[in-house]
Amino acid sequence: MSGRRLRNTVKDALVAADPSFEGATIVIAGLSNAYSSYISTFEEYQAQRYEAASTLYGPHTLAAYQQEFVKLATALAKGEEPPIGPSPPPKDVANQKNFRPGVVFDTAPLGHNYGDTVLEAHDSYTPGSTVEVEFWSAHPNNNFQTQNSYLYIQHFQANGDWKTVLTDGDWDTTFRWRRHLLSESIVTISWEISDDTPSGRYRIVHNGVAKSLTGLHAFNGTSRDFVVTTDRTTSTMAYFTSNTPVIVVNDSSGRTLTLALMGAFVAVVVVAAAVV
């Protein structure tokens, strides 16, 4: 959309300066370098998706380009020499100043460890609902988790393994960080369960790195297990949480009844059926 708007702006400027450009076709040439990164529209910038978050100079970047291209297009149509404009400063990286302080140190609250849950998941969810879990964490700038992830949505498999099905790079997940008091951190991980999500047992895992006076230390935290059931009316599902059998009854009004059954079981049985 930014390219379309910029082409229209240039075309209008050319025609306004010289009507003979009415039949001209405006083409934006390919990439010259990566200096200015992405250019999103003002509207796209508000959503802060990938391209908008990589628009380095703010929501009015496109408008600034349009303003300057109008000047260039007008000068071109009229055969005039445009002003040279200011020269860029020398690229003296060694003498560049950074006034943004780094992470000094992180702490976890007294009686808690990094990765402990602040807000736990419910017992069960249906497609279309949102799971939200909060963890005691650390500043995400300690490690950008490049080629890794701040979060994992994992699905329990029949062979006893946990399989990662979503990360922080998926549209259905969000990762939000906030500072608590002076040096504590809380992260909120959300998962919007899509309609095609298989029923079963899931959990959310958070990865992080904390900074102390002695250096950086990796940690992780895991939510309680929860069930995703595709039956939006009334369903019953049995599963194990920490080796304790649990039965979850979920009805269409959103009410959930959880029954913990004490005793030894040698098998895990999962049942999903409408209750008449």
PyRosetta script that sets phi, psi and omega in degrees:
from pyrosetta import init, pose_from_sequence

init()
pose = pose_from_sequence("MSGRRLRNTVKDALVAADPSFEGATIVIAGLSNAYSSYISTFEEYQAQRYEAASTLYGPHTLAAYQQEFVKLATALAKGEEPPIGPSPPPKDVANQKNFRPGVVFDTAPLGHNYGDTVLEAHDSYTPGSTVEVEFWSAHPNNNFQTQNSYLYIQHFQANGDWKTVLTDGDWDTTFRWRRHLLSESIVTISWEISDDTPSGRYRIVHNGVAKSLTGLHAFNGTSRDFVVTTDRTTSTMAYFTSNTPVIVVNDSSGRTLTLALMGAFVAVVVVAAAVV")
pose.set_psi(1, -38.5)
pose.set_omega(1, 177.9)
pose.set_phi(2, -60.7)
pose.set_psi(2, -41.4)
pose.set_omega(2, 178.7)
pose.set_phi(3, -63.2)
pose.set_psi(3, -40.6)
pose.set_omega(3, 179.3)
pose.set_phi(4, -64.1)
pose.set_psi(4, -44.3)
pose.set_omega(4, -179.6)
pose.set_phi(5, -65.3)
pose.set_psi(5, -39.1)
pose.set_omega(5, -179.8)
pose.set_phi(6, -67.4)
pose.set_psi(6, -40.4)
pose.set_omega(6, 177.4)
pose.set_phi(7, -62.6)
pose.set_psi(7, -43.1)
pose.set_omega(7, 178.7)
pose.set_phi(8, -63.3)
pose.set_psi(8, -38.9)
pose.set_omega(8, 178.8)
pose.set_phi(9, -63.1)
pose.set_psi(9, -46.0)
pose.set_omega(9, -179.9)
pose.set_phi(10, -64.0)
pose.set_psi(10, -43.6)
pose.set_omega(10, 179.5)
pose.set_phi(11, -60.3)
pose.set_psi(11, -45.9)
pose.set_omega(11, 179.8)
pose.set_phi(12, -61.6)
pose.set_psi(12, -40.0)
pose.set_omega(12, -179.5)
pose.set_phi(13, -67.5)
pose.set_psi(13, -41.3)
pose.set_omega(13, 179.1)
pose.set_phi(14, -63.9)
pose.set_psi(14, -46.7)
pose.set_omega(14, -178.5)
pose.set_phi(15, -65.5)
pose.set_psi(15, -38.1)
pose.set_omega(15, 178.8)
pose.set_phi(16, -63.5)
pose.set_psi(16, -35.2)
pose.set_omega(16, -179.7)
pose.set_phi(17, -83.4)
pose.set_psi(17, -31.6)
pose.set_omega(17, -178.6)
pose.set_phi(18, -153.7)
pose.set_psi(18, 106.0)
pose.set_omega(18, -176.7)
pose.set_phi(19, -58.4)
pose.set_psi(19, -16.2)
pose.set_omega(19, -179.9)
pose.set_phi(20, -67.0)
pose.set_psi(20, -12.8)
pose.set_omega(20, 178.4)
pose.set_phi(21, -84.0)
pose.set_psi(21, 6.0)
pose.set_omega(21, -176.8)
pose.set_phi(22, -56.2)
pose.set_psi(22, -37.3)
pose.set_omega(22, -179.0)
pose.set_phi(23, -92.3)
pose.set_psi(23, 8.2)
pose.set_omega(23, -177.2)
pose.set_phi(24, -71.5)
pose.set_psi(24, 148.2)
pose.set_omega(24, 174.2)
pose.set_phi(25, -107.5)
pose.set_psi(25, 122.6)
pose.set_omega(25, -177.0)
pose.set_phi(26, -93.2)
pose.set_psi(26, 127.4)
pose.set_omega(26, -179.8)
pose.set_phi(27, -126.0)
pose.set_psi(27, 132.1)
pose.set_omega(27, 174.2)
pose.set_phi(28, -89.9)
pose.set_psi(28, 120.6)
pose.set_omega(28, -177.3)
pose.set_phi(29, -66.7)
pose.set_psi(29, 161.9)
pose.set_omega(29, -175.9)
pose.set_phi(30, -65.2)
pose.set_psi(30, -173.6)
pose.set_omega(30, -175.4)
pose.set_phi(31, -63.9)
pose.set_psi(31, 132.9)
pose.set_omega(31, 175.8)
pose.set_phi(32, -101.7)
pose.set_psi(32, -36.9)
pose.set_omega(32, 175.2)
pose.set_phi(33, -167.6)
pose.set_psi(33, -177.7)
pose.set_omega(33, -177.5)
pose.set_phi(34, -106.5)
pose.set_psi(34, 20.4)
pose.set_omega(34, -172.7)
pose.set_phi(35, -63.8)
pose.set_psi(35, -45.8)
pose.set_omega(35, -174.6)
pose.set_phi(36, -95.1)
pose.set_psi(36, -1.7)
pose.set_omega(36, 175.7)
pose.set_phi(37, 57.8)
pose.set_psi(37, -144.4)
pose.set_omega(37, -176.2)
pose.set_phi(38, -81.5)
pose.set_psi(38, 156.0)
pose.set_omega(38, 174.9)
pose.set_phi(39, -129.1)
pose.set_psi(39, 102.6)
pose.set_omega(39, 179.3)
pose.set_phi(40, -96.4)
pose.set_psi(40, 162.9)
pose.set_omega(40, 174.9)
pose.set_phi(41, -74.4)
pose.set_psi(41, 167.4)
pose.set_omega(41, 177.8)
pose.set_phi(42, -59.3)
pose.set_psi(42, -41.0)
pose.set_omega(42, -178.2)
pose.set_phi(43, -67.8)
pose.set_psi(43, -42.7)
pose.set_omega(43, 179.1)
pose.set_phi(44, -64.4)
pose.set_psi(44, -33.8)
pose.set_omega(44, -178.1)
pose.set_phi(45, -61.6)
pose.set_psi(45, -32.3)
pose.set_omega(45, -177.6)
pose.set_phi(46, -66.0)
pose.set_psi(46, -31.1)
pose.set_omega(46, -178.0)
pose.set_phi(47, -77.8)
pose.set_psi(47, -23.4)
pose.set_omega(47, 177.8)
pose.set_phi(48, 55.4)
pose.set_psi(48, 43.5)
pose.set_omega(48, 168.5)
pose.set_phi(49, -76.5)
pose.set_psi(49, -169.6)
pose.set_omega(49, -171.6)
pose.set_phi(50, -56.8)
pose.set_psi(50, -52.3)
pose.set_omega(50, -176.3)
pose.set_phi(51, -63.9)
pose.set_psi(51, -40.4)
pose.set_omega(51, -179.1)
pose.set_phi(52, -67.8)
pose.set_psi(52, -40.3)
pose.set_omega(52, 178.8)
pose.set_phi(53, -67.5)
pose.set_psi(53, -20.0)
pose.set_omega(53, 177.9)
pose.set_phi(54, -99.4)
pose.set_psi(54, 10.7)
pose.set_omega(54, 171.4)
pose.set_phi(55, -85.7)
pose.set_psi(55, 102.7)
pose.set_omega(55, -163.7)
pose.set_phi(56, -73.2)
pose.set_psi(56, -23.2)
pose.set_omega(56, -170.3)
pose.set_phi(57, -110.1)
pose.set_psi(57, 22.5)
pose.set_omega(57, 170.6)
pose.set_phi(58, 93.2)
pose.set_psi(58, -179.9)
pose.set_omega(58, -171.8)
pose.set_phi(59, -69.0)
pose.set_psi(59, -16.9)
pose.set_omega(59, -177.3)
pose.set_phi(60, -102.8)
pose.set_psi(60, 19.1)
pose.set_omega(60, -179.9)
pose.set_phi(61, -58.8)
pose.set_psi(61, -48.8)
pose.set_omega(61, -179.2)
pose.set_phi(62, -60.7)
pose.set_psi(62, -42.7)
pose.set_omega(62, 180.0)
pose.set_phi(63, -61.0)
pose.set_psi(63, -37.0)
pose.set_omega(63, 178.2)
pose.set_phi(64, -66.1)
pose.set_psi(64, -42.2)
pose.set_omega(64, 176.5)
pose.set_phi(65, -63.0)
pose.set_psi(65, -43.0)
pose.set_omega(65, 179.5)
pose.set_phi(66, -60.6)
pose.set_psi(66, -42.2)
pose.set_omega(66, 179.6)
pose.set_phi(67, -59.5)
pose.set_psi(67, -46.7)
pose.set_omega(67, -176.7)
pose.set_phi(68, -74.3)
pose.set_psi(68, -34.7)
pose.set_omega(68, 178.6)
pose.set_phi(69, -69.7)
pose.set_psi(69, -29.3)
pose.set_omega(69, 174.3)
pose.set_phi(70, -62.0)
pose.set_psi(70, -42.8)
pose.set_omega(70, 179.5)
pose.set_phi(71, -63.0)
pose.set_psi(71, -44.6)
pose.set_omega(71, -178.4)
pose.set_phi(72, -67.5)
pose.set_psi(72, -43.0)
pose.set_omega(72, -179.5)
pose.set_phi(73, -65.0)
pose.set_psi(73, -39.6)
pose.set_omega(73, 179.2)
pose.set_phi(74, -64.5)
pose.set_psi(74, -45.0)
pose.set_omega(74, 178.7)
pose.set_phi(75, -63.2)
pose.set_psi(75, -39.1)
pose.set_omega(75, 179.2)
pose.set_phi(76, -63.6)
pose.set_psi(76, -45.6)
pose.set_omega(76, -178.1)
pose.set_phi(77, -66.2)
pose.set_psi(77, -33.7)
pose.set_omega(77, -177.6)
pose.set_phi(78, -92.0)
pose.set_psi(78, -3.4)
pose.set_omega(78, -179.3)
pose.set_phi(79, 70.3)
pose.set_psi(79, 28.4)
pose.set_omega(79, -179.1)
pose.set_phi(80, -99.0)
pose.set_psi(80, 159.2)
pose.set_omega(80, 177.2)
pose.set_phi(81, -92.3)
pose.set_psi(81, 115.2)
pose.set_omega(81, -179.4)
pose.set_phi(82, -71.9)
pose.set_psi(82, 156.0)
pose.set_omega(82, 176.9)
pose.set_phi(83, -59.7)
pose.set_psi(83, 145.2)
pose.set_omega(83, -179.8)
pose.set_phi(84, -66.9)
pose.set_psi(84, -38.9)
pose.set_omega(84, -179.8)
pose.set_phi(85, 83.2)
pose.set_psi(85, 176.6)
pose.set_omega(85, -177.4)
pose.set_phi(86, -70.0)
pose.set_psi(86, 148.5)
pose.set_omega(86, 176.3)
pose.set_phi(87, -84.8)
pose.set_psi(87, 142.9)
pose.set_omega(87, 178.7)
pose.set_phi(88, -67.7)
pose.set_psi(88, 150.9)
pose.set_omega(88, 178.1)
pose.set_phi(89, -67.2)
pose.set_psi(89, 154.9)
pose.set_omega(89, 178.4)
pose.set_phi(90, -62.6)
pose.set_psi(90, 145.5)
pose.set_omega(90, -179.7)
pose.set_phi(91, -84.1)
pose.set_psi(91, 82.5)
pose.set_omega(91, -178.0)
pose.set_phi(92, -107.1)
pose.set_psi(92, 81.8)
pose.set_omega(92, -174.2)
pose.set_phi(93, -61.9)
pose.set_psi(93, -35.7)
pose.set_omega(93, -175.9)
pose.set_phi(94, -62.1)
pose.set_psi(94, -29.5)
pose.set_omega(94, -176.9)
pose.set_phi(95, -104.5)
pose.set_psi(95, 8.6)
pose.set_omega(95, 177.2)
pose.set_phi(96, -73.2)
pose.set_psi(96, 139.6)
pose.set_omega(96, -177.6)
pose.set_phi(97, -101.6)
pose.set_psi(97, 138.3)
pose.set_omega(97, 176.7)
pose.set_phi(98, -119.2)
pose.set_psi(98, 112.7)
pose.set_omega(98, -177.5)
pose.set_phi(99, -97.1)
pose.set_psi(99, 8.5)
pose.set_omega(99, 177.4)
pose.set_phi(100, -95.2)
pose.set_psi(100, 113.5)
pose.set_omega(100, -177.0)
pose.set_phi(101, -69.8)
pose.set_psi(101, 149.4)
pose.set_omega(101, 175.6)
pose.set_phi(102, -81.7)
pose.set_psi(102, -174.1)
pose.set_omega(102, 177.5)
pose.set_phi(103, -73.7)
pose.set_psi(103, 124.0)
pose.set_omega(103, -179.8)
pose.set_phi(104, -79.2)
pose.set_psi(104, -57.8)
pose.set_omega(104, 175.0)
pose.set_phi(105, -165.9)
pose.set_psi(105, 160.9)
pose.set_omega(105, 176.5)
pose.set_phi(106, -115.7)
pose.set_psi(106, 155.4)
pose.set_omega(106, 172.1)
pose.set_phi(107, -140.9)
pose.set_psi(107, 153.6)
pose.set_omega(107, 171.1)
pose.set_phi(108, -103.2)
pose.set_psi(108, 151.4)
pose.set_omega(108, -179.1)
pose.set_phi(109, -60.9)
pose.set_psi(109, 154.5)
pose.set_omega(109, 178.2)
pose.set_phi(110, -58.6)
pose.set_psi(110, 127.7)
pose.set_omega(110, -179.9)
pose.set_phi(111, 88.9)
pose.set_psi(111, 0.4)
pose.set_omega(111, 179.6)
pose.set_phi(112, -128.0)
pose.set_psi(112, 158.4)
pose.set_omega(112, 175.7)
pose.set_phi(113, -116.4)
pose.set_psi(113, 159.1)
pose.set_omega(113, 172.3)
pose.set_phi(114, -58.0)
pose.set_psi(114, 133.4)
pose.set_omega(114, -179.4)
pose.set_phi(115, 96.6)
pose.set_psi(115, -11.0)
pose.set_omega(115, 174.8)
pose.set_phi(116, -67.3)
pose.set_psi(116, 148.7)
pose.set_omega(116, -178.8)
pose.set_phi(117, -83.6)
pose.set_psi(117, 139.6)
pose.set_omega(117, 172.9)
pose.set_phi(118, -96.8)
pose.set_psi(118, -43.0)
pose.set_omega(118, 177.6)
pose.set_phi(119, -128.0)
pose.set_psi(119, 122.6)
pose.set_omega(119, -176.3)
pose.set_phi(120, -93.8)
pose.set_psi(120, 164.0)
pose.set_omega(120, 175.4)
pose.set_phi(121, -74.0)
pose.set_psi(121, 156.9)
pose.set_omega(121, 173.2)
pose.set_phi(122, -75.3)
pose.set_psi(122, 176.9)
pose.set_omega(122, -179.2)
pose.set_phi(123, -70.6)
pose.set_psi(123, -39.4)
pose.set_omega(123, -175.6)
pose.set_phi(124, -149.6)
pose.set_psi(124, 158.0)
pose.set_omega(124, -179.3)
pose.set_phi(125, -142.5)
pose.set_psi(125, 163.0)
pose.set_omega(125, 173.6)
pose.set_phi(126, -121.6)
pose.set_psi(126, 157.8)
pose.set_omega(126, 175.2)
pose.set_phi(127, -55.0)
pose.set_psi(127, 138.2)
pose.set_omega(127, -175.7)
pose.set_phi(128, 99.5)
pose.set_psi(128, -17.4)
pose.set_omega(128, 177.3)
pose.set_phi(129, -92.7)
pose.set_psi(129, 174.5)
pose.set_omega(129, -175.7)
pose.set_phi(130, -125.0)
pose.set_psi(130, 128.0)
pose.set_omega(130, 173.1)
pose.set_phi(131, -89.9)
pose.set_psi(131, 133.8)
pose.set_omega(131, 178.6)
pose.set_phi(132, -134.6)
pose.set_psi(132, 124.6)
pose.set_omega(132, -179.1)
pose.set_phi(133, -130.9)
pose.set_psi(133, 140.2)
pose.set_omega(133, 177.6)
pose.set_phi(134, -117.6)
pose.set_psi(134, 141.9)
pose.set_omega(134, -179.7)
pose.set_phi(135, -126.3)
pose.set_psi(135, 147.3)
pose.set_omega(135, 163.5)
pose.set_phi(136, -70.3)
pose.set_psi(136, 127.6)
pose.set_omega(136, -171.3)
pose.set_phi(137, -140.3)
pose.set_psi(137, -159.5)
pose.set_omega(137, 179.5)
pose.set_phi(138, -136.8)
pose.set_psi(138, 175.2)
pose.set_omega(138, -177.2)
pose.set_phi(139, -64.5)
pose.set_psi(139, 128.3)
pose.set_omega(139, -178.4)
pose.set_phi(140, -67.0)
pose.set_psi(140, -17.4)
pose.set_omega(140, 178.8)
pose.set_phi(141, -71.9)
pose.set_psi(141, -9.6)
pose.set_omega(141, 176.7)
pose.set_phi(142, -65.4)
pose.set_psi(142, -29.0)
pose.set_omega(142, 178.6)
pose.set_phi(143, -158.6)
pose.set_psi(143, 121.1)
pose.set_omega(143, -176.5)
pose.set_phi(144, -79.4)
pose.set_psi(144, 3.0)
pose.set_omega(144, 178.6)
pose.set_phi(145, 52.8)
pose.set_psi(145, 41.0)
pose.set_omega(145, 177.5)
pose.set_phi(146, -60.4)
pose.set_psi(146, 131.4)
pose.set_omega(146, -174.9)
pose.set_phi(147, 59.5)
pose.set_psi(147, 21.7)
pose.set_omega(147, 178.2)
pose.set_phi(148, -138.6)
pose.set_psi(148, -155.2)
pose.set_omega(148, -178.6)
pose.set_phi(149, -155.3)
pose.set_psi(149, 146.6)
pose.set_omega(149, 173.4)
pose.set_phi(150, -76.2)
pose.set_psi(150, -17.5)
pose.set_omega(150, -175.8)
pose.set_phi(151, -147.9)
pose.set_psi(151, 154.9)
pose.set_omega(151, 175.0)
pose.set_phi(152, -138.5)
pose.set_psi(152, 130.3)
pose.set_omega(152, 168.8)
pose.set_phi(153, -96.8)
pose.set_psi(153, 120.5)
pose.set_omega(153, -173.8)
pose.set_phi(154, -119.3)
pose.set_psi(154, 142.4)
pose.set_omega(154, -177.9)
pose.set_phi(155, -113.4)
pose.set_psi(155, 129.8)
pose.set_omega(155, -179.1)
pose.set_phi(156, -74.2)
pose.set_psi(156, 131.1)
pose.set_omega(156, -176.4)
pose.set_phi(157, -101.4)
pose.set_psi(157, 162.5)
pose.set_omega(157, -177.6)
pose.set_phi(158, -62.4)
pose.set_psi(158, -27.4)
pose.set_omega(158, -179.0)
pose.set_phi(159, -84.8)
pose.set_psi(159, 4.4)
pose.set_omega(159, 178.4)
pose.set_phi(160, 94.2)
pose.set_psi(160, -3.6)
pose.set_omega(160, 179.4)
pose.set_phi(161, -88.8)
pose.set_psi(161, 158.9)
pose.set_omega(161, 172.5)
pose.set_phi(162, -103.5)
pose.set_psi(162, 124.0)
pose.set_omega(162, -177.4)
pose.set_phi(163, -105.7)
pose.set_psi(163, 126.8)
pose.set_omega(163, 176.5)
pose.set_phi(164, -73.4)
pose.set_psi(164, 124.1)
pose.set_omega(164, -178.5)
pose.set_phi(165, -112.6)
pose.set_psi(165, -20.8)
pose.set_omega(165, 178.9)
pose.set_phi(166, -145.4)
pose.set_psi(166, 152.4)
pose.set_omega(166, 175.5)
pose.set_phi(167, -132.1)
pose.set_psi(167, -170.7)
pose.set_omega(167, 179.4)
pose.set_phi(168, -73.2)
pose.set_psi(168, -4.6)
pose.set_omega(168, 176.8)
pose.set_phi(169, -91.2)
pose.set_psi(169, 1.4)
pose.set_omega(169, -179.2)
pose.set_phi(170, -95.9)
pose.set_psi(170, 149.3)
pose.set_omega(170, -176.9)
pose.set_phi(171, -63.6)
pose.set_psi(171, -28.6)
pose.set_omega(171, -173.0)
pose.set_phi(172, -80.7)
pose.set_psi(172, -5.4)
pose.set_omega(172, -177.7)
pose.set_phi(173, -116.9)
pose.set_psi(173, 150.8)
pose.set_omega(173, 173.1)
pose.set_phi(174, -135.0)
pose.set_psi(174, 149.9)
pose.set_omega(174, 179.2)
pose.set_phi(175, -129.0)
pose.set_psi(175, 118.5)
pose.set_omega(175, -178.4)
pose.set_phi(176, -124.8)
pose.set_psi(176, 134.3)
pose.set_omega(176, -179.4)
pose.set_phi(177, -116.5)
pose.set_psi(177, 143.2)
pose.set_omega(177, 172.5)
pose.set_phi(178, -145.7)
pose.set_psi(178, 147.2)
pose.set_omega(178, 178.7)
pose.set_phi(179, -82.1)
pose.set_psi(179, 138.1)
pose.set_omega(179, 177.4)
pose.set_phi(180, -119.2)
pose.set_psi(180, 121.8)
pose.set_omega(180, -174.7)
pose.set_phi(181, 57.8)
pose.set_psi(181, -139.1)
pose.set_omega(181, -172.4)
pose.set_phi(182, -86.0)
pose.set_psi(182, -45.0)
pose.set_omega(182, -171.8)
pose.set_phi(183, -135.1)
pose.set_psi(183, 7.3)
pose.set_omega(183, 178.0)
pose.set_phi(184, -92.6)
pose.set_psi(184, 156.5)
pose.set_omega(184, -178.8)
pose.set_phi(185, -135.1)
pose.set_psi(185, 145.3)
pose.set_omega(185, 173.3)
pose.set_phi(186, -126.7)
pose.set_psi(186, 130.3)
pose.set_omega(186, 174.3)
pose.set_phi(187, -112.5)
pose.set_psi(187, 141.9)
pose.set_omega(187, 177.1)
pose.set_phi(188, -113.6)
pose.set_psi(188, 121.4)
pose.set_omega(188, 178.8)
pose.set_phi(189, -110.0)
pose.set_psi(189, 124.9)
pose.set_omega(189, -179.4)
pose.set_phi(190, -119.5)
pose.set_psi(190, 144.7)
pose.set_omega(190, 176.6)
pose.set_phi(191, -132.7)
pose.set_psi(191, 114.1)
pose.set_omega(191, 174.3)
pose.set_phi(192, -85.6)
pose.set_psi(192, 111.4)
pose.set_omega(192, -173.0)
pose.set_phi(193, -75.3)
pose.set_psi(193, 117.3)
pose.set_omega(193, -178.5)
pose.set_phi(194, -75.0)
pose.set_psi(194, 162.0)
pose.set_omega(194, -176.2)
pose.set_phi(195, -66.5)
pose.set_psi(195, -23.1)
pose.set_omega(195, -177.9)
pose.set_phi(196, -95.7)
pose.set_psi(196, 13.4)
pose.set_omega(196, 179.4)
pose.set_phi(197, -70.8)
pose.set_psi(197, 126.6)
pose.set_omega(197, 178.9)
pose.set_phi(198, -65.6)
pose.set_psi(198, 146.9)
pose.set_omega(198, 175.4)
pose.set_phi(199, -69.8)
pose.set_psi(199, 157.0)
pose.set_omega(199, 179.8)
pose.set_phi(200, 148.5)
pose.set_psi(200, -165.0)
pose.set_omega(200, -174.5)
pose.set_phi(201, -103.8)
pose.set_psi(201, 131.0)
pose.set_omega(201, -174.9)
pose.set_phi(202, -132.1)
pose.set_psi(202, 166.9)
pose.set_omega(202, 171.4)
pose.set_phi(203, -153.9)
pose.set_psi(203, 164.4)
pose.set_omega(203, 178.0)
pose.set_phi(204, -117.9)
pose.set_psi(204, 130.9)
pose.set_omega(204, 179.1)
pose.set_phi(205, -115.6)
pose.set_psi(205, 134.7)
pose.set_omega(205, 178.5)
pose.set_phi(206, -114.5)
pose.set_psi(206, 129.9)
pose.set_omega(206, 174.6)
pose.set_phi(207, -104.8)
pose.set_psi(207, 141.2)
pose.set_omega(207, 177.0)
pose.set_phi(208, -156.8)
pose.set_psi(208, 171.2)
pose.set_omega(208, 176.5)
pose.set_phi(209, -135.0)
pose.set_psi(209, 125.4)
pose.set_omega(209, -179.6)
pose.set_phi(210, -103.0)
pose.set_psi(210, 147.1)
pose.set_omega(210, 179.2)
pose.set_phi(211, -110.5)
pose.set_psi(211, 122.7)
pose.set_omega(211, 176.4)
pose.set_phi(212, -118.2)
pose.set_psi(212, -177.2)
pose.set_omega(212, 179.3)
pose.set_phi(213, -67.7)
pose.set_psi(213, -16.3)
pose.set_omega(213, -178.8)
pose.set_phi(214, -102.1)
pose.set_psi(214, -2.2)
pose.set_omega(214, 177.6)
pose.set_phi(215, 134.8)
pose.set_psi(215, -161.7)
pose.set_omega(215, -178.4)
pose.set_phi(216, -98.2)
pose.set_psi(216, 140.9)
pose.set_omega(216, -177.2)
pose.set_phi(217, -137.3)
pose.set_psi(217, 124.4)
pose.set_omega(217, 179.6)
pose.set_phi(218, -78.1)
pose.set_psi(218, 150.5)
pose.set_omega(218, 176.9)
pose.set_phi(219, -151.6)
pose.set_psi(219, 167.0)
pose.set_omega(219, 172.1)
pose.set_phi(220, -148.6)
pose.set_psi(220, 160.3)
pose.set_omega(220, 178.4)
pose.set_phi(221, -138.2)
pose.set_psi(221, 152.2)
pose.set_omega(221, -177.6)
pose.set_phi(222, -131.0)
pose.set_psi(222, 134.0)
pose.set_omega(222, 177.3)
pose.set_phi(223, -75.0)
pose.set_psi(223, 172.0)
pose.set_omega(223, 170.8)
pose.set_phi(224, -68.2)
pose.set_psi(224, 157.1)
pose.set_omega(224, 174.8)
pose.set_phi(225, -69.9)
pose.set_psi(225, 147.1)
pose.set_omega(225, 174.8)
pose.set_phi(226, -142.5)
pose.set_psi(226, 163.7)
pose.set_omega(226, -174.6)
pose.set_phi(227, -109.9)
pose.set_psi(227, 136.5)
pose.set_omega(227, 169.0)
pose.set_phi(228, -107.5)
pose.set_psi(228, 120.3)
pose.set_omega(228, 179.1)
pose.set_phi(229, -118.4)
pose.set_psi(229, 134.7)
pose.set_omega(229, -176.5)
pose.set_phi(230, -81.3)
pose.set_psi(230, -7.7)
pose.set_omega(230, 178.7)
pose.set_phi(231, -83.8)
pose.set_psi(231, 114.1)
pose.set_omega(231, -176.8)
pose.set_phi(232, -87.3)
pose.set_psi(232, -4.6)
pose.set_omega(232, 179.8)
pose.set_phi(233, -92.6)
pose.set_psi(233, -98.4)
pose.set_omega(233, 178.5)
pose.set_phi(234, -127.5)
pose.set_psi(234, 132.6)
pose.set_omega(234, -176.7)
pose.set_phi(235, -142.6)
pose.set_psi(235, 156.9)
pose.set_omega(235, 175.5)
pose.set_phi(236, -127.5)
pose.set_psi(236, 132.9)
pose.set_omega(236, 179.4)
pose.set_phi(237, -139.5)
pose.set_psi(237, 133.0)
pose.set_omega(237, 177.9)
pose.set_phi(238, -109.5)
pose.set_psi(238, 137.4)
pose.set_omega(238, 178.7)
pose.set_phi(239, -159.3)
pose.set_psi(239, 177.0)
pose.set_omega(239, -178.6)
pose.set_phi(240, -108.4)
pose.set_psi(240, 134.8)
pose.set_omega(240, 169.6)
pose.set_phi(241, -123.9)
pose.set_psi(241, 115.9)
pose.set_omega(241, -178.1)
pose.set_phi(242, 53.0)
pose.set_psi(242, 44.2)
pose.set_omega(242, 177.4)
pose.set_phi(243, 68.1)
pose.set_psi(243, 9.8)
pose.set_omega(243, 175.8)
pose.set_phi(244, -107.2)
pose.set_psi(244, 122.4)
pose.set_omega(244, 179.6)
pose.set_phi(245, -66.3)
pose.set_psi(245, 138.3)
pose.set_omega(245, -177.5)
pose.set_phi(246, -132.0)
pose.set_psi(246, 137.1)
pose.set_omega(246, 173.2)
pose.set_phi(247, -113.8)
pose.set_psi(247, 127.7)
pose.set_omega(247, 179.5)
pose.set_phi(248, -112.5)
pose.set_psi(248, 125.8)
pose.set_omega(248, 175.3)
pose.set_phi(249, -112.4)
pose.set_psi(249, 120.1)
pose.set_omega(249, -176.7)
pose.set_phi(250, -124.2)
pose.set_psi(250, 129.6)
pose.set_omega(250, 179.4)
pose.set_phi(251, -115.3)
pose.set_psi(251, 175.3)
pose.set_omega(251, -172.7)
pose.set_phi(252, -67.4)
pose.set_psi(252, -17.0)
pose.set_omega(252, 179.5)
pose.set_phi(253, -83.2)
pose.set_psi(253, -2.9)
pose.set_omega(253, 178.5)
pose.set_phi(254, 92.9)
pose.set_psi(254, -2.3)
pose.set_omega(254, 179.6)
pose.set_phi(255, -75.8)
pose.set_psi(255, 142.9)
pose.set_omega(255, -178.4)
pose.set_phi(256, -129.3)
pose.set_psi(256, 129.4)
pose.set_omega(256, 176.6)
pose.set_phi(257, -115.5)
pose.set_psi(257, 123.4)
pose.set_omega(257, -178.8)
pose.set_phi(258, -113.1)
pose.set_psi(258, 128.6)
pose.set_omega(258, 179.2)
pose.set_phi(259, -119.1)
pose.set_psi(259, 117.4)
pose.set_omega(259, 176.5)
pose.set_phi(260, -93.1)
pose.set_psi(260, 122.8)
pose.set_omega(260, -176.8)
pose.set_phi(261, -103.8)
pose.set_psi(261, 116.9)
pose.set_omega(261, 179.9)
pose.set_phi(262, -85.6)
pose.set_psi(262, 137.9)
pose.set_omega(262, 179.4)
pose.set_phi(263, 144.5)
pose.set_psi(263, 170.4)
pose.set_omega(263, -176.9)
pose.set_phi(264, -94.9)
pose.set_psi(264, 128.9)
pose.set_omega(264, 175.3)
pose.set_phi(265, -123.1)
pose.set_psi(265, 142.4)
pose.set_omega(265, -179.3)
pose.set_phi(266, -101.7)
pose.set_psi(266, -4.2)
pose.set_omega(266, -179.6)
pose.set_phi(267, -144.2)
pose.set_psi(267, 155.7)
pose.set_omega(267, 175.8)
pose.set_phi(268, -102.9)
pose.set_psi(268, 123.9)
pose.set_omega(268, -179.8)
pose.set_phi(269, -115.9)
pose.set_psi(269, 128.5)
pose.set_omega(269, 178.6)
pose.set_phi(270, -115.2)
pose.set_psi(270, 123.7)
pose.set_omega(270, -178.8)
pose.set_phi(271, -128.8)
pose.set_psi(271, 132.2)
pose.set_omega(271, 175.1)
pose.set_phi(272, -131.2)
pose.set_psi(272, 112.7)
pose.set_omega(272, -176.9)
pose.set_phi(273, -151.8)
pose.set_psi(273, 147.1)
pose.set_omega(273, 177.6)
pose.set_phi(274, -69.5)
pose.set_psi(274, 136.4)
pose.set_omega(274, 177.1)
pose.set_phi(275, -95.6)
pose.set_psi(275, 120.4)
pose.set_omega(275, -176.9)
pose.set_phi(276, -86.9)
pose.dump_pdb("model.pdb")
